[in-house]
Amino acid sequence: VALARMVDPDLGRLMTEYVMAAVLRHHCEFDRYAAIQRAADWQRHARPFVSGRAVGVMGLGELGSRAALALAAAGFRVRGWASRPRVLDGVRVFAGDAMFVEFLGGCEILVCLLPLTERTRGVLCASTFAALPRGAALVHVARGAHLVEADLLAALDAGQIRGATIDVFEHEPLPPAHPFWADPRILVTPHVASITSRASAARTVAANLARWRRGETLRDQVDPARGYCPAAGALAARTSTSSRAPLLRCCSNASRIAASAPLASTANPSGVALSSSQVASLRSLRRPCPSVTAISPTGDRGSWSRRPPNTSASPTPWRRVF
């Protein structure tokens, strides 16, 4: 069973915008000035030019590479860390576990855009924070399970981390009593750094389905052997080898979009503008088909939404609306 990631240009643009805004917020110390405002205390603090600020990006995949290149183009001194060596213009790349601590030692602002695997689970922990320069800031937009929340609070209390922007959480929606909500050192956003566009996601899924029907390799195919999407890998291993259908594992609700989003022809301006062949491809997904399965980020079959279990179907401020 082939697994394909949702690699969407709109997704990358939105993520890059969010990362840039969050990094600039910490670079300009707006979080510090918010505390100063609350205290009605007129203080000024000097800050370096962007060329004097070191930003580290953990994870140099599709989203991480785009963010790193944008930060470098803006003038920041950018360092990147990945599991394997790669070349990015204007980015000093560190690769492998042996270079991880060296990478962290030069990051005044750390951005996490790693994929979630068993090796990266809990990577944002006390030892990682201790390896950063004192007073560093964190921007976390990857997966909630990367972060050990108690370790972040301890690092903030100790002054090792001065502030954080967190968009993803291990338990979502974030419970009202969670300490992050009331902590002025943490900016909480409800998993909105990058939201899948219905139009571009539908085109991407339709194009990949068409490639599979032609017997071609799927674009952005996942390699479960590297630990990506372990639940999907286990499902693929259990699937009969006689089934050649792709497992369209599309992140950020794209599986729900492919299964239930309204389809439209180019003559219907109120819907997503697709070609007739793309409409046909997506309509085939809407019919029951035992050989084509969508799985959620937790490995469950079927569509996925952010509504917590055993709650009403009415939308909440946390839930994405498409």
N, C-alpha and C positions, 0 to 999 in steps of 0.2 A: 504494500500500500504506500503510495507516494504522499508525502506531506509538503504543503506549500505555505509559506508565510505570506501575510498581507503586507506587501511593500507598495506603499501608496505615496506618490509625490506630494499630495496634499497633507498626508500624515507627517511627512518629513518637514515640510514648511512650517506647519503649526508647532511641532516639537522644537524646531530651531528658534522660532520666535519666543516661545516660552522660556527656553534655556537662556537665550540672550537677555530677556527681560529680568530673569531671576539673577543672573550673574551681575548685570549692571546694578540691580538693587543692592546686592551685597558689596559690589565694588564702590558704589557711591555712598555706602553706609546709611541708606535710608532706614534700615532697621534700627540703627543706633539713634538716628534723629527722631524716629517715632517715639523712642523711650524718652528722649530729651523733651519732646513736645509734651508728653504726658506729665513730666515733672516741671513744666514751665521754666526750663533752665536754658538760658541762651548760651549755647556752647558751639564753638566751631572746631572742626577736626580736619587736619590736612589729609589729603589722600593722594596716592601716586597717579600719574597718567596710566592709561590702559597698558602702555608699553612696559610699565613697571609692575604690572600685576600678573601673577602666574595662576593660570586656571588649568586644572587637570580634568580630563574626561576619561572615566572608566567605561570601557566598552567602545570599540571603534567599528561597530557594524553599520548598517544602513543609516540609522538615526544618529548614532554617536559620531560617525565620520562627518555627517553634514553639520552637526552642531560644532564640532571641533574646527572645521574649516571656516565656518562663519565667525567664530570667536577669533580665529587667527586673522581673518580679513579685517576684523574690527580693530586689530592692533594688540590684542592680548598676547602674552607669552603663553602658548598653549603646549601642554604635555598630554599625551594620550597613553592609556594602558590597554593592552589586548592580550589575548592568550597566545597569539602568533604574530610574528613581525609583519609589518606593512609600512607603506610609504604614503604620507599625506603632506602636501605642500604646507610649510609653515608650522607643522606640528612635530614636536620631538616625541617619538614613539618609544615606549618601553614595552617589552614583550615577555610574557612568562612570569611564573611565580618568583623566580630569582630576582627580578627587577621591580617587584611590586613595592617594597619598602622604599627603594630609591625614588620611584615615581611619586609616592605619597609625600616624601620629604620636601618636595618643591611646590606643593599645591596649596596656594592660599585660599582658593575656592575650588571645592571638589564637586564635580558633576557625575552622578551615577546613571549610566545608560547601559548597564550590563544586561545580557539575557539571564534569565533565572534558570540555573542548573543546580544539581546537588553540590557542585563545587563552589558556586557563588552564593548559595543560600547563607544568610547571616554575615555576609562579607563586611557590611557597615557595622562594625562592632568596636569594642573598646580598644583592641590592638590596632585596628586601622586608624581610629581617631587619634590614638597616642602617637602614631607615626607622622601625622600632619604637623605643620608648623603651628605653634600655639596661637589661638585666635583665628583659626581658619573657619570658613563657612561651608555649608553643605547644601547642595541642590540635588534632591533625589526624585527622579522621574522614571525609574525603571520598573521594579516590582516590589510590592510591599514586603515580601519575605526576605529581601536583601538586608533590611534594616533590623537591628536589635534595638528596639525602642528604648528599653531601660538604659542601655549603654549610651545612647544619644543624650538622654536626660542627664546622666551622670557627667558626661563630657561637657555639657552646657554649664552645669553647676560648678564644675572645676575650672571653667574658663578656657578649656582646651578648644572647644568649639564655641564661637561667639554668636552664631545664628544659623538657622536652617530654613530652607524652603522645601516642603514635603508635599508631593502630589499623589503618592501611592502608599497604601497601608495594607498590613497583613489582614486586617478585618475591615471590610468596607460594607456599608457606610461606617465611618468612624463613629463609635458610640458617643453620645452626648457627654458622658462623664469622663471621656478620655482626657488625660492631662495635656495633650498637645493643643486642644482647643483654647485653653486659658493661658498658655505659656506665651508671653510677649516676644520671646526669642525665636519662636517658630511661626512661620507663615504656612497655614494649612490651605490647600486647594483640593477640591473634591474630584481628583482623577480627571483633570481637564487639560493636561498639558498638550495632548494631541488626541483629537476626536475624529474618528473615521468619517469621511465624507461619503454620503450615500452614492452620489454620482460616480466618483472615482473608484470607490470600492466595488460597485456593481460592474464597472467596466473591467477592473482588474480580475475579478472572479470569472467573468464571462470569457475573457481572453485566455485565462489559464485552462479553463474547462475546454475551450476550443483546441488548445494545444494538446491536451490529453487525448481528445477524440481523434486527432490526426496522428497519434502515436509519438508525439514529441515529448521531450523532457519538460517538466513543469518549470516555470520561472520561479526563482527564489525557493528552490526545494530545500527542505530541512534535512539535516543529517542527524538522526536520532543517536547515532554512535558517539557523537560529540556531547551528548547530554542535554540537547535542546528538547524541550517539550517532552519530558519523560513519560507523562501519562499517555500522550499520543503514541510514543514509541512502544509502550506496552500494549496498547490497543492494536497497533499495526502488527506486532509480533503474534497476536492471537488471531488475526484475520487470516482466512484461508488464502493460500498462495494463488488459488485459481481466480481470485478477485483482482482485477486490474484497475479498479476505480480509484481515483485519488481521494485522499482524506483531506478535505479543504479546511485546514485549521487556520481560520482567519481571525486575527486578534481584534480586540476592541469592537466587539459586537458585529463584526462583518459576517459571522456565521448566521446571525439573526437577520441581517440585511439580505443575505443571499437566499435565505429560506422564506422570508415573509415580506420583504419590502415591495411596495407597489411597483410594477413594471410599466414602462411607457414606451411608446414609439416616438420617433422624432416629431411626429405630428401632434403629440400631446405635451405642450409646453409646461404643464403643471407637474409633470413627473420627471424622472431621470431620463435624459436624452440618450438613448442607446440605438445602435444599429439593429436591423431586423435579426441578424444572426446572433447578436449578443442577447437580445430579448429571448430568442428561442433557447439559447444555452441556459439562461437563468430560469426560464419557465420549466425546463426539465428538472431543475433542482427542486422546484416546488412540488413536484409529484413524488409520492412515496417511492423510494429507491433503496433497496437494502444494501447496495454496493457503494453508495455515496453517503458519507456520514460527516456531520459537523460536530466537533467537540468543543467544550468550554475550556477556559484556562485552567480549570480544576480537573479536567479529564472526564467530565460528565458528557454523555451523549446529549444531543439536542441543542436548542438555542440557549442563549445566555443573556441575562440582563442583570443590572446591579440591584434590583429589588431584593432585599433579604427574604429568606424563607418565612412562610407563615404570616405574611403581611397582606394588606389589601392591595388591589391592583391599581389603585390611584397613584399617579406620579408623585414623586417626592423631589425636593430640591436637589438631592444627591443624584437621582437617576438621570441619565442622559436621555434627551429627547431628540429624535431624528425626524 
